Amino acid sequence: MMRCAPILLALAGCGAIAYSPEAVHGESARLNRFLEESFLTRVDRSPQFQARLGIQRDQGAWDDISDAHAREDREITARELERLRADFDFEKLNGDAQLSYRLFEYEAERTLERFTWRFHDYPVNQMHGVHANVPAFLESFHRIDDVADAEAYVERLNGIPRLFDQLIENLELREELGILPPAFVFPRVIEDCRNILAGRPFEPSGADGTILADFRSKLARLERLDEATRERLLGAATAALTLSVGPAYEELIGVLERQSAEATTDAGAWKLPDGDTFYRFALEQATTTRLTPAAVHTLGLSEVARIHDEMRAIVIGLRFEGDLQDFFRFLREDERFYYPNDDSGRAAYLRDVKAILESMEARLDELFLTRPKAAMVVKAVEPYRAASAGKAFYQRGTPDGSRPGTYYANLYDMTAMPRYQMEALAFHEGIPGHHMQSSIAQELEGLPSFRKHGHYTAYGEGWGLYAEVVPKEMGFYGDDYSDFGRLAMELWRACRLVVDTGIHHRRWTREQAIDYLRRNTPNSEGDCIKAVERYIVMPAQATAYTIGMLKILELRQRAQDRLGERFDVRVFHDVLLRSGPVPLDVLDELVEAWIAPADS
């Protein structure tokens, strides 16, 4: 558990011992150096994290994903935690350094506990995994600015067999423990692998495959690259794809086909070794709270009922003839709410999303004192992973701004992307949602790097869901259908509390969970199926959204009640965002420290 040291007391200088300003400054600076050393160790051990940070160093390498490497990471964390506690006097630190100490200690403890459960996941699933990450990582993070970068790209391609050997070892280690994904996962991930092996050079004719197309397009952007060098590099990449990448994927497909014969339809974490204990741990990790599965389930039922009531009020206002279920059916079936399921519809969707985000960007000064420098772009999810990827997601840019943040919209099935949900989704993933929160965090000056790049699902996704609510106060969601869409998105996240705990704690089947979403939301059948299958392979993650949002709304109401006319939403957002990602109890302390002077 996190050390108990309320920020309010720390900022007020209410420690038990009084130290000189020089002593406090010196100890705080020494701690920050230690924290930076720790962060750099993490960077040094992860070539892929280097690339995500925009560091062009170990460009020809992949991360080591072996269990031996995981054990080394665990020992490093244990030593650093021991050093933190032995070498630094907590009482001698200034308020911000005390917060850094607490967050580092908390993160280290979480890492050590996660190690205990390191096999309780599915390294290959329909949502993410090394198999899908390879082309996504190369496309998004492997920059080619010169010939050396291109040669490093080819080196990475030739390193895929080793990477996949480690992946297969991880899959087989789990298999020995009786940990296999549910049966529905296998055909989807095998299809993803086959999609990556489509096109040249894996097939003799037709368009370039995903990876070769990416490599060729990056070479085309290189200035002053002579034709002979270009052909040499393309030849090397083609050979690597043919001799290294293709066989590695085929071997993985063979393992997955073999494991699929052993898979069952059991869905919940309860089926894993000591699965009930693991799920309670997963809930604590996702929500940064001590809420029990039963409490989360009850909260979800309450939130679903509340949102249904708000929806009924809109339906009455629209003079719709029928009940809420009839209105859900109307939304699913009426073509006016959907873009054409073709390239013209996809282009129109992207165009309209960009217009929505531009309208919001023009008014950000009403919400924020701090604005990120990083730009953001909107893209469709790539075809090779669109069939199994989630509805939408955000990918942060690099700290130096060389790569913008990206809002990915999955336009594979346009019936899953209705017009009436478009605004809420854009605000959540883009502006003022994840792009603002992530970009502001990594651009903060004077903050230890581990805090800039930290992640707490309840904080980040809570902010994203809160960012769907705020635009309503500004006059967005201008018609009742869009406002209903906002509520539909909020309802979707509330249902997750019920369904996630239903699957993993109450032992619901996949079909029971799908039926609950079908009966209680306006979402399509395909949407409901994909969502439930996501919750199955990512236990507890989806519960964090509503829990985080409710905490932020609670803190905002508290601040408004106590500050009255002095409440400034821009300052409130600064308080939430300018300390970097934090657990929800720490967020409470930060807001309380801001409010407290008003009570004195």
C-alpha positions in Angstrom: 0.0 0.0 0.0 1.1 3.6 -0.6 2.8 5.3 2.2 0.4 7.5 4.1 1.6 11.1 3.7 -1.3 13.4 2.8 -0.1 16.1 0.3 -1.9 18.8 2.3 0.4 18.2 5.3 3.5 17.9 3.1 2.9 21.1 1.3 2.1 22.9 4.5 5.5 21.9 6.0 3.9 19.9 8.8 6.5 17.2 9.1 7.6 15.9 12.5 11.2 17.3 12.0 12.1 20.8 10.8 15.0 20.7 8.2 16.8 23.7 6.7 15.8 24.7 3.2 19.3 23.7 2.0 18.9 20.2 3.5 15.5 19.7 2.0 16.7 21.0 -1.4 19.7 18.7 -1.3 17.8 15.6 -0.4 15.1 16.3 -2.9 17.6 16.8 -5.7 19.4 13.6 -4.7 16.1 11.6 -4.9 15.3 13.1 -8.3 18.7 11.9 -9.6 18.0 8.4 -8.3 14.6 8.4 -10.0 16.1 9.5 -13.3 18.7 6.8 -13.1 16.0 4.2 -12.5 14.0 5.5 -15.5 17.1 5.4 -17.7 17.7 1.8 -16.7 14.2 1.0 -17.9 14.8 2.8 -21.1 18.2 1.0 -21.7 16.5 -2.4 -21.2 13.7 -1.7 -23.8 14.6 -0.8 -27.4 10.9 -0.4 -28.2 10.4 2.0 -25.3 13.3 4.0 -26.7 11.6 4.2 -30.0 8.3 5.3 -28.4 10.3 8.1 -26.7 11.8 9.1 -30.0 15.2 7.9 -29.1 17.0 6.4 -32.1 19.5 4.1 -30.4 19.0 0.3 -30.3 17.0 0.5 -33.6 17.8 -2.9 -34.8 16.5 -4.7 -31.7 13.3 -5.9 -30.2 12.5 -6.1 -26.5 13.6 -9.2 -24.7 10.2 -10.8 -23.7 11.7 -14.0 -22.2 10.8 -15.0 -18.6 14.5 -14.8 -17.8 14.5 -11.1 -18.7 11.3 -10.6 -16.6 13.1 -12.2 -13.6 16.0 -9.7 -14.1 13.5 -6.8 -14.2 12.0 -8.1 -11.0 15.4 -8.2 -9.3 16.2 -4.7 -10.5 12.9 -3.4 -9.1 13.4 -5.1 -5.8 16.9 -3.6 -5.4 15.7 -0.1 -6.3 12.9 -0.3 -3.8 15.3 -1.4 -1.1 17.7 1.5 -2.0 14.8 4.0 -2.0 13.8 3.1 1.5 17.4 2.8 2.9 19.1 5.8 1.3 16.5 8.6 1.4 14.9 10.4 4.4 11.3 10.9 3.5 10.8 13.6 6.0 13.7 15.7 4.6 12.0 15.9 1.1 10.0 18.7 -0.2 6.3 18.2 -1.0 6.7 17.3 -4.6 9.7 15.0 -3.9 7.6 13.2 -1.3 4.9 12.6 -3.8 7.6 11.2 -6.2 8.9 9.0 -3.5 5.4 7.7 -2.7 4.6 7.1 -6.4 7.9 5.3 -7.1 7.4 3.1 -4.0 3.8 2.3 -5.0 4.8 1.5 -8.6 7.6 -0.7 -7.4 5.3 -2.6 -5.1 2.8 -3.0 -7.9 5.5 -4.3 -10.2 6.7 -6.9 -7.7 3.1 -8.1 -7.1 2.4 -8.2 -10.8 5.4 -10.5 -11.2 3.6 -13.0 -9.1 0.8 -13.1 -11.6 2.9 -12.7 -14.7 1.5 -15.8 -16.4 -2.1 -14.8 -15.7 -2.6 -13.2 -19.1 -2.9 -14.1 -22.8 0.2 -12.8 -24.7 -1.6 -13.4 -28.0 -5.2 -12.3 -28.1 -7.6 -10.5 -30.5 -7.0 -7.1 -28.8 -3.2 -7.0 -28.7 -0.1 -9.1 -28.7 3.4 -9.4 -30.3 1.9 -10.9 -33.5 0.0 -7.7 -34.2 2.4 -5.3 -32.6 5.2 -6.1 -35.0 3.8 -4.3 -38.1 2.1 -1.6 -35.9 5.3 -0.8 -34.1 7.4 -0.7 -37.3 4.9 1.6 -39.0 4.3 3.9 -36.0 7.7 4.0 -34.3 10.5 3.0 -36.5 11.6 6.2 -38.2 13.8 6.1 -41.3 15.8 9.3 -41.6 18.8 7.8 -43.3 20.3 4.6 -44.7 21.4 3.4 -41.2 17.8 3.6 -40.0 16.7 1.6 -43.0 19.4 -1.0 -42.3 18.2 -1.2 -38.7 14.6 -1.8 -39.9 15.9 -4.8 -41.9 17.9 -5.9 -38.8 14.6 -5.8 -36.8 12.9 -8.0 -39.5 15.7 -10.5 -39.2 15.3 -10.5 -35.4 11.6 -11.5 -35.5 12.4 -15.3 -35.3 14.1 -14.8 -32.0 11.3 -12.6 -30.7 8.7 -15.2 -31.8 10.7 -18.0 -30.2 10.4 -16.1 -26.9 6.7 -15.5 -27.5 6.1 -19.2 -28.2 8.1 -20.1 -25.0 5.8 -17.8 -23.1 2.7 -19.4 -24.6 3.9 -22.9 -23.8 4.9 -21.9 -20.2 1.3 -20.8 -19.7 0.0 -23.9 -21.4 1.9 -26.0 -18.8 0.1 -24.1 -16.1 -3.3 -24.8 -17.7 -3.6 -21.2 -18.9 -5.0 -20.9 -22.5 -7.2 -18.3 -24.0 -10.9 -19.2 -24.6 -11.6 -20.9 -27.9 -12.9 -17.8 -29.7 -9.5 -16.1 -29.5 -7.7 -18.5 -31.8 -9.4 -18.1 -35.2 -9.2 -14.3 -34.8 -5.5 -14.2 -34.0 -4.7 -16.7 -36.7 -6.6 -14.6 -39.2 -4.6 -11.5 -38.0 -1.3 -13.4 -38.6 -2.6 -14.5 -42.1 -3.4 -10.9 -42.9 0.1 -9.8 -42.1 1.4 -12.5 -44.5 -0.8 -11.3 -47.3 0.7 -9.4 -50.3 4.2 -9.2 -51.5 6.7 -10.8 -50.9 4.7 -13.6 -49.3 2.4 -13.8 -52.3 3.8 -13.7 -55.9 1.6 -10.9 -57.2 -0.5 -8.1 -56.1 0.2 -5.2 -53.8 2.9 -5.0 -51.2 2.1 -6.6 -47.9 1.7 -4.4 -44.8 5.4 -4.4 -43.7 6.9 -4.1 -47.2 4.6 -1.2 -48.1 5.6 0.6 -44.9 9.3 0.1 -45.6 9.0 1.2 -49.3 7.0 4.3 -48.4 9.6 5.4 -45.8 12.4 4.9 -48.3 10.5 7.0 -50.8 10.6 9.9 -48.4 14.4 9.8 -48.1 16.0 12.6 -50.0 19.3 12.0 -51.9 18.9 8.2 -51.8 20.4 6.8 -55.0 18.6 4.2 -56.9 21.2 1.5 -56.3 21.0 1.9 -52.6 17.2 1.9 -52.7 17.2 -1.3 -54.6 19.7 -2.9 -52.2 17.7 -2.0 -49.2 14.4 -3.2 -50.8 16.1 -6.4 -51.7 17.4 -6.9 -48.1 13.9 -6.2 -46.7 12.3 -8.6 -49.1 14.8 -11.3 -48.2 14.2 -10.7 -44.5 10.5 -10.9 -44.9 10.7 -14.1 -47.0 13.4 -15.9 -44.9 12.8 -14.6 -41.4 9.4 -13.0 -40.9 7.2 -15.4 -42.9 8.6 -18.6 -41.3 8.3 -17.0 -37.8 4.6 -16.3 -38.4 4.0 -19.7 -39.8 5.6 -21.4 -36.8 3.4 -19.2 -34.5 0.3 -20.1 -36.5 1.2 -23.8 -36.0 1.5 -23.4 -32.3 -1.8 -21.5 -32.1 -3.6 -24.2 -34.2 -2.3 -26.9 -31.9 -3.3 -25.0 -28.7 -6.8 -24.2 -30.1 -7.6 -27.9 -30.0 -7.1 -27.8 -26.2 -9.0 -24.5 -25.6 -12.4 -24.4 -23.8 -15.3 -21.9 -23.8 -14.7 -21.0 -20.2 -14.4 -17.2 -20.1 -13.6 -15.8 -16.7 -10.4 -15.3 -14.7 -11.9 -17.8 -12.2 -10.7 -20.6 -14.4 -7.0 -19.6 -13.9 -4.9 -21.0 -11.0 -6.1 -19.1 -7.9 -8.2 -17.1 -10.3 -10.5 -15.4 -7.7 -7.5 -13.9 -5.9 -6.0 -12.8 -9.2 -9.1 -11.0 -10.2 -9.3 -9.1 -7.0 -5.7 -8.1 -7.6 -6.5 -7.1 -11.2 -9.4 -4.9 -10.0 -7.1 -3.1 -7.5 -4.6 -2.6 -10.2 -7.1 -1.2 -12.7 -9.1 1.0 -10.3 -6.3 2.0 -7.8 -9.0 1.3 -5.1 -9.9 -1.5 -2.7 -13.3 -2.0 -4.2 -14.4 -5.6 -4.2 -15.9 -7.4 -7.2 -19.3 -7.4 -5.5 -19.1 -3.6 -4.8 -18.1 -2.9 -8.4 -21.0 -5.0 -9.7 -23.5 -3.2 -7.5 -22.1 0.2 -8.5 -22.5 -0.8 -12.1 -26.1 -1.8 -11.7 -26.8 1.6 -10.0 -25.1 3.6 -12.8 -26.9 1.7 -15.5 -30.3 2.5 -13.9 -29.4 6.2 -13.5 -28.3 6.6 -17.1 -31.4 4.7 -18.3 -33.5 7.3 -16.5 -31.7 10.1 -18.2 -32.1 8.4 -21.6 -35.8 8.0 -21.0 -36.1 11.8 -20.4 -34.6 12.4 -23.9 -36.8 9.8 -25.5 -39.9 11.5 -24.0 -38.6 14.9 -25.3 -38.3 13.5 -28.8 -42.0 12.4 -28.6 -40.9 8.9 -29.7 -43.6 6.3 -29.5 -42.3 3.3 -27.5 -40.1 2.4 -24.6 -36.3 2.6 -24.2 -35.9 -0.8 -25.8 -37.9 0.3 -28.8 -35.7 3.4 -29.1 -32.5 1.3 -28.9 -33.9 -0.8 -31.7 -34.7 2.3 -33.7 -31.2 3.6 -33.3 -29.8 0.2 -34.5 -31.9 0.0 -37.5 -32.5 3.5 -38.9 -29.9 4.2 -41.7 -29.8 7.9 -41.0 -27.6 7.2 -38.0 -24.8 5.4 -40.0 -22.3 6.2 -42.6 -22.1 4.0 -45.7 -20.1 0.9 -45.0 -17.7 1.6 -47.9 -14.7 3.8 -48.6 -16.8 6.9 -49.1 -18.4 6.4 -45.7 -15.1 5.9 -44.1 -13.7 9.1 -45.7 -16.7 11.1 -44.6 -16.4 9.8 -41.0 -12.8 10.9 -40.8 -13.6 14.3 -42.3 -16.4 14.9 -39.8 -14.4 13.8 -36.8 -11.6 16.2 -37.8 -14.2 19.0 -38.0 -15.5 18.2 -34.5 -12.0 18.2 -33.1 -11.1 21.5 -34.8 -14.3 23.1 -33.2 -13.2 21.9 -29.8 -9.6 22.9 -30.3 -10.7 26.5 -31.0 -12.3 26.6 -27.6 -9.7 24.9 -25.4 -8.8 28.2 -23.7 -12.2 27.9 -21.9 -11.0 24.7 -20.3 -7.3 24.8 -19.9 -4.5 27.1 -18.7 -1.9 24.5 -19.9 -1.9 23.5 -23.6 0.3 20.8 -25.1 2.7 21.6 -27.9 2.2 18.2 -29.5 0.0 18.0 -32.5 -2.6 15.3 -33.1 -3.8 13.4 -36.2 -6.8 11.2 -36.9 -6.4 7.9 -38.7 -8.3 4.8 -39.5 -7.1 1.6 -38.0 -5.0 -0.3 -40.5 -6.7 -3.1 -42.5 -4.5 -5.9 -41.2 -5.7 -5.5 -37.6 -9.1 -3.7 -38.1 -11.2 -6.9 -37.9 -10.1 -7.7 -34.4 -9.0 -4.3 -33.0 -11.1 -2.2 -30.6 -13.5 0.5 -31.6 -11.0 3.4 -31.1 -7.8 4.2 -29.3 -5.2 6.9 -28.8 -1.4 6.5 -29.4 0.7 9.2 -27.8 3.3 11.1 -29.8 7.0 11.5 -28.9 8.1 14.0 -26.3 10.1 15.9 -28.9 7.1 16.3 -31.2 8.7 14.4 -34.1 5.7 12.1 -34.2 2.2 13.5 -33.3 -0.4 11.8 -31.1 -2.8 9.7 -33.1 -6.5 9.1 -32.6 -7.3 5.7 -34.3 -10.9 5.1 -35.4 -11.8 1.5 -36.3 -13.8 1.9 -39.5 -13.8 -1.8 -40.4 -17.6 -2.0 -39.7 -19.3 1.3 -40.0 -22.4 0.0 -38.2 -20.3 -0.1 -35.1 -19.5 3.7 -35.5 -22.8 5.5 -35.4 -23.0 9.2 -36.1 -24.7 9.8 -32.7 -21.6 8.5 -30.8 -19.0 10.3 -33.0 -18.6 13.4 -30.8 -18.2 11.6 -27.5 -15.7 9.2 -29.0 -13.6 12.0 -30.5 -13.6 14.0 -27.3 -12.6 10.9 -25.3 -9.7 9.8 -27.5 -8.6 13.1 -28.8 -9.3 16.6 -27.5 -9.9 17.3 -24.6 -9.4 13.6 -23.7 -6.4 11.4 -24.0 -4.3 13.7 -26.2 -4.5 16.5 -23.8 -3.8 14.4 -20.7 -0.9 12.3 -22.2 0.7 15.2 -24.1 0.6 17.6 -21.1 2.1 14.9 -18.9 5.1 14.1 -21.0 5.8 17.8 -21.7 5.9 18.8 -18.0 9.1 20.4 -16.9 10.8 19.5 -13.6 8.8 16.3 -13.2 10.7 13.0 -12.9 10.5 11.1 -16.1 8.8 8.1 -14.6 5.9 10.3 -13.6 5.6 11.9 -17.1 5.3 8.4 -18.6 3.4 6.7 -15.8 0.1 5.0 -16.3 -2.9 4.4 -14.1 -5.9 3.1 -16.0 -8.5 4.7 -13.7 -6.8 8.1 -14.0 -6.2 8.1 -17.7 -9.5 6.5 -18.7 -11.4 8.3 -16.0 -10.1 11.6 -17.6 -11.1 10.3 -21.0 -14.7 9.6 -19.9 -14.9 12.9 -18.0 -13.7 14.6 -21.2 -16.9 13.3 -22.9 -19.0 15.0 -20.2 -17.4 18.5 -20.2 -18.3 19.4 -23.8 -22.0 19.3 -23.0 -21.4 22.3 -20.7 -19.9 24.1 -23.6 -22.9 23.6 -26.0 -21.6 20.6 -27.9 -23.9 17.6 -28.5 -26.2 20.2 -30.1 -29.1 17.8 -30.8 -30.9 15.3 -28.7 -29.5 12.3 -30.7 -25.9 13.4 -30.1 -26.7 13.9 -26.4 -28.3 10.5 -26.3 -25.1 9.2 -27.9 -23.0 10.8 -25.1 -25.2 9.0 -22.6 -24.9 5.8 -24.7 -21.1 6.0 -24.4 -21.4 6.6 -20.6 -23.9 3.7 -20.4 -21.5 1.4 -22.2 -18.8 2.1 -19.6 -21.2 1.6 -16.7 -22.3 -1.7 -18.2 -18.7 -2.8 -18.1 -18.8 -2.8 -14.3 -21.6 -5.2 -14.4 -20.3 -7.4 -17.3 -16.7 -7.6 -16.2 -17.5 -8.6 -12.7 -20.2 -10.9 -14.1 -17.7 -12.8 -16.2 -14.8 -13.0 -13.8 -16.5 -13.0 -10.4 -20.0 -14.3 -10.9 -19.0 -16.8 -13.6 -21.2 -15.6 -16.4 -20.7 -17.2 -19.7 -19.8 -15.3 -22.8 -23.3 -15.5 -24.0 -24.8 -14.2 -20.8 -22.5 -11.2 -20.9 -23.4 -10.5 -24.6 -27.1 -10.8 -23.8 -26.8 -8.2 -20.9 -25.2 -5.7 -23.3 -27.8 -6.4 -26.0 -30.7 -5.8 -23.6 -29.3 -2.7 -21.9 -27.5 -0.7 -24.6 -28.3 0.6 -28.1 -25.1 -0.9 -29.5 -25.1 -3.4 -32.4 -24.8 -7.2 -31.9 -21.3 -7.1 -33.3 -20.3 -4.3 -30.9 -21.6 -6.3 -28.0 -19.7 -9.5 -29.0 -16.5 -7.7 -29.6 -16.8 -5.8 -26.2 -17.4 -9.0 -24.2 -14.6 -10.8 -25.9 -12.3 -7.8 -24.9 -13.4 -8.0 -21.3 -12.7 -11.7 -21.2 -9.1 -11.4 -22.3 -8.4 -8.2 -20.3 -9.9 -8.9 -16.8 -10.8 -5.7 -14.8 -9.3 -3.2 -17.3 -12.7 -2.0 -18.5 -13.9 -1.3 -14.9 -11.5 1.7 -14.5 -13.3 4.1 -16.9 -16.5 4.8 -14.9 -14.8 4.5 -11.5 -12.2 7.1 -12.6 -14.8 9.4 -14.1 -17.0 9.3 -11.0 -14.0 10.2 -8.8 -13.2 13.2 -11.0 -16.8 14.4 -10.9 -16.9 13.9 -7.2 -13.7 16.0 -6.8 -15.1 18.7 -9.1 -18.3 19.0 -7.2 -16.4 19.2 -3.9 -14.3 22.0 -5.3 -17.3 23.9 -6.6 -19.2 23.5 -3.3 -16.3 24.8 -1.2 -14.9 27.4 -3.6 -18.1 28.8 -4.8 -17.6 31.7 -7.3 -13.9 31.3 -6.9 -14.0 27.9 -8.7 -12.2 28.1 -12.0 -12.5 24.9 -14.1 -9.2 25.7 -15.9 -7.4 25.7 -12.6 -9.2 22.5 -11.6 -8.0 20.8 -14.8 -4.4 22.1 -14.1 -4.6 20.4 -10.7 -5.7 17.2 -12.3 -3.1 17.1 -15.1 0.0 18.9 -14.0 1.3 16.3 -11.5 1.2 13.5 -14.2 -0.8 10.3 -13.8 -1.6 9.3 -10.2 -3.8 6.8 -8.3 -7.2 8.1 -7.4 -6.5 8.5 -3.7 -3.5 10.8 -4.6 -5.7 12.7 -7.0 -8.1 13.3 -4.1 -5.2 14.7 -2.0 -4.0 17.0 -4.8 -7.5 18.5 -5.2 -7.9 18.8 -1.4 -4.5 20.6 -1.2 -5.8 23.1 -3.8 -9.1 23.6 -2.1 -7.9 23.8 1.5 -6.6 27.4 1.6 -10.1 28.5 0.9 -11.3 27.0 4.2 -8.6 28.7 6.3 
